[in-house]
Amino acid sequence: MTKTIFIILINFIIGTVLLKYGVSLMSSGLEKANTDRMKKCLQTFAGKTSTAFITGTLVTALVQSSTAIIVITVGLVNSGLMKLPQAVGIILGANLGTTLTAQLMSFKITNSAYFFVAIGLLLKFFAKRNSVKCLGTAVAGLGLMFTGLGILSFGAPYIKESQAAHYIFMKYGNNPLIGLLIGLITTMLVQSSSATVGLTIVLFNAGLISFDAALGLTFGDNIGTSITTQIASLGTNLSAKRTAWAHTLYNIVGVLLAMLFFSPFSKSVQLITHIAGQGDNRLIANAHTIFNLVSACLFLPLTSYYVKFIEWVVNETD
């Protein structure tokens, strides 16, 4: 019994650390390789809210860090190089673009993890160009991310063996509200929604939590990631603070709507996944993508009203 619990804890700690570090390494590597291009793209192609949304989606999909994109956007607004309506468009796109990481995690390619690590390290230490070295860091991070997922998956059977651990998951692993709270707190602590979504995928695929609870965790991840934006806005001007709150309130409202229509959303994700001929192992990644896509589609036509609302909520007296 003690040995089983020890194995569970070790696998959980090592797997989570590698997952978080891998995601961070991949994002930072891609970000360093494209920082100047990111800023130019965000400034050049974000003239209208619609083009800002497309730009935010594509750039975030390339660098795999919505946090980096939104923090840069806050900085651009703070320096007067971007207006709030364009920033809102980028925020909507960034939330959608970052879901590509969850899609990658949902594929069963953990056996190739060490191959990615090896290729990444070779590029990092032997490439001459700095951009290629940064790309090597990103590839190594991708490998570590899959390694972490593999270790977490390896520990799942031991959880089922432990009566205490299995009881906890069976008792609390079916409640979406508890899942939302755990996802919110965990993402705020680890500062990576991608890492917590990855953990959710592992728990769901292992049969330790229900799809409803997994959805709750995913929704909580979306709100929890807003804390980084709030931190980035500390000490900035009013426009930058409004940008940070536009991101935070967008996530909160999106989650509240999803919880309000929880059952239709859950059934729709399952139906779309099965129509696409995909297995249940893709459900969480698809839910993450569909949630952010639907949220963006709902908010985009209302951007001008949303901007006025943010300007009213976050005013000069705040």
NORCOR-V990829 format. One record per pair of residues at least 12 apart in sequence whose C-alpha atoms are under 8 Angstrom apart, sorted by the first residue. I is the first residue (numbers start at 1). J is the second residue. If there is no record, write none. Layout:
i = [I;I]
j = [J;J]
//
This chain:
i = [1;4;4;4;4;5;5;5;7;7;8;8;8;8;11;11;11;11;12;12;12;14;14;15;15;15;15;15;15;16;16;16;16;16;17;18;18;18;18;19;19;19;19;19;19;19;19;20;20;20;20;21;21;21;22;22;22;22;22;22;22;22;23;23;23;23;23;23;24;24;25;25;25;25;25;26;26;26;26;26;26;26;27;27;27;27;28;28;29;29;29;29;29;30;30;30;30;30;30;30;31;31;31;32;32;33;33;33;33;33;34;34;38;38;39;41;41;42;42;42;42;43;43;46;46;46;47;48;48;49;49;49;49;49;49;49;49;50;50;51;52;52;52;52;52;53;53;53;53;53;53;53;54;54;55;55;56;56;56;56;56;56;56;56;57;57;57;57;57;57;57;57;58;58;59;59;60;60;60;60;61;61;61;61;61;64;64;64;64;65;66;66;66;66;67;67;67;69;70;70;70;70;71;71;73;73;74;74;74;74;74;74;74;74;75;77;77;77;78;78;78;78;78;83;84;84;84;84;85;85;85;87;88;88;88;88;88;89;89;91;92;92;92;93;95;96;96;96;96;98;99;99;99;99;100;101;102;102;102;102;102;103;103;103;105;105;105;105;105;106;106;106;106;106;107;107;109;110;110;110;110;112;113;113;113;113;113;113;114;114;114;115;116;116;116;116;117;117;117;117;117;117;118;119;119;119;120;120;120;120;120;120;120;121;121;121;122;123;123;123;124;124;149;149;149;152;152;153;153;153;156;156;156;157;160;166;169;169;170;170;173;173;173;173;174;174;174;174;174;175;175;175;176;176;176;176;176;176;177;177;178;178;179;179;179;179;179;179;180;180;180;180;180;180;180;180;181;181;181;182;182;183;183;183;183;183;183;183;183;184;184;184;184;184;184;184;184;185;185;186;186;187;187;187;187;188;188;188;188;191;191;191;191;192;193;193;193;193;196;196;197;197;197;197;200;200;200;200;201;201;201;201;205;205;211;212;214;215;215;215;218;218;219;220;222;222;223;223;223;223;226;226;226;226;227;229;229;229;230;230;230;232;238;238;238;241;242;242;242;245;245;246;246;254;258;266;269;269;269;269;270;273]
j = [162;158;159;161;162;158;159;162;155;158;155;156;158;159;151;152;154;155;151;152;155;148;151;147;148;149;150;151;152;148;149;152;195;199;148;144;145;147;148;144;145;146;147;148;149;195;198;145;190;192;195;141;144;145;140;141;142;143;144;145;146;148;141;142;144;145;194;195;141;192;137;138;140;141;142;64;137;138;139;140;141;142;63;64;65;138;63;138;134;135;136;137;138;62;63;64;134;135;137;138;63;65;68;131;134;130;131;132;134;135;63;131;59;69;72;55;59;55;56;73;90;81;82;86;89;90;86;85;86;85;86;87;88;89;90;300;303;89;300;89;86;87;89;90;93;88;89;90;91;92;93;94;90;93;90;93;69;89;90;91;92;93;94;97;90;92;93;94;95;96;97;98;93;97;94;97;93;94;97;98;94;97;98;99;100;97;98;100;101;98;94;95;97;98;225;228;229;94;90;91;94;229;229;232;87;90;87;229;232;233;240;241;243;244;240;239;240;243;236;237;238;239;240;239;239;242;243;307;303;304;307;243;243;246;247;303;307;300;303;247;292;296;300;296;292;289;292;293;296;194;194;285;288;289;289;194;194;197;198;285;288;282;285;286;146;149;198;201;285;201;281;282;284;285;281;282;146;146;147;149;150;143;142;143;144;145;146;147;143;144;147;143;139;140;142;143;139;140;141;142;143;144;140;136;139;140;135;136;137;138;139;140;141;136;137;140;136;135;136;137;136;137;198;199;202;199;202;202;203;206;203;206;208;206;208;208;208;209;208;209;208;209;210;213;209;210;211;212;213;212;213;216;212;213;214;215;216;217;213;216;213;216;213;214;215;216;217;220;213;215;216;217;218;219;220;221;216;217;220;217;220;196;216;217;218;219;220;221;224;217;219;220;221;222;223;224;225;220;224;221;224;220;221;224;225;224;225;227;228;224;225;227;228;225;221;222;224;225;218;221;217;218;221;284;214;217;218;284;214;281;284;285;280;281;284;266;284;266;284;287;284;288;255;255;251;255;248;251;252;255;244;247;248;251;248;244;247;248;244;245;248;244;314;315;316;314;310;311;314;310;314;307;310;295;291;287;283;286;287;290;283;286]
//
